[in-house]
Every structure is written in C-alpha cells, then in structure tokens.
Amino acid sequence: IWCLANDTQLHVNKSVDATIRSVVVGGLQTGVQYRVEVAAGTSAGLGVRSKPQLIILGNPHPLQTWGQMK
C-alpha cells in the first residue's frame, strides 16, 4: 500500500500478509492530499498498481471516500 504525498517526507508505505482483508494505515497527516495505490506481490515480483485514489484526511469535503473506491 503506497500513500504518496507531494512531499516525499510525508509518504507512508505499508506491507501486509496475504491473509489480511483490511488495514488501518497510520502516520498520515491531516490536510495533506495523498494518492493511494495498492498492488499484490508474489515470488514472481510486484503486480500492477491499482488506479490511484485521492484522499485528504480531516477535510470536510474529501475528494474521495473509501466507500466510493472501485
């Protein structure tokens, strides 16, 4: 899981085991726009990243909410 901000110091990356079906990603900053992408990794390597989803924590009118992601 990649949470990418305009400032590389604010990037947050997280890896999880294949059995995990949901995850809480900590360390994200309020008011920062993040581009969130996910991909699966196997012994063959990293798969194709998902379409980026934009989120802003603490914004009363978020660009994207998790329930709208496809």
N, C-alpha and C positions, 0 to 999 in steps of 0.2 A: 504494500500500500504506500503510495507516494502522495504526500500533501505538500505541494510546491507553492511557495510564495514568491513575490518579486525579489525579495531579499533572501539570498541563499542561507543566511544565518537563521532564518525562520522555517526552513524546510524541516518536515518531520517524516521519517520513513519508519515503517513497521513491517515485520515479517511475522506470519502466523503459520501454525501447523495446518495441514490439510483437513483435519477434523473440526476446525473452528468454523462456525457458521455465522458468527457476529463478533465484532470487536469494538472497543472504545479506544480511540486514539487520543492520547493525552499530549499536552505540550503545545497545542495550537493557541495562537494569540487572538484575543478579541479584536474585531475591527480589521483584521488582515484578510485580504482575499486569497484563498487557496484554490489551486487547481488539483483536484483529487483524481488519481488514476490507480487502477489495480491490475495485476497480472499474476498468472499462475507460473510457478517454477517447478520444473521436474529435473530428473537426472539428465535429460536432453538439453536443458537450458531454460531460459526465460521465454514465456509465451508473449503473445501480442498484448500490449497495454489496452485497457478499456478506453472508451471515449472520455475525455476529461470532463469532470463535473465541477462547477464553480460553487464555492461556499464562502460565506463570511459569518463568523461566529459573533453573536451579540448584536447583529444588525436587525432592526425591527422589520425590514423588508428584504429577506435573503434572496439572492439571485437564484438559488436552487435549494430545495429541501430534499432530504434523503428519500421521502415518500414519492417524489417525482422522478427519481433516477430510473433509468431503463437499462 
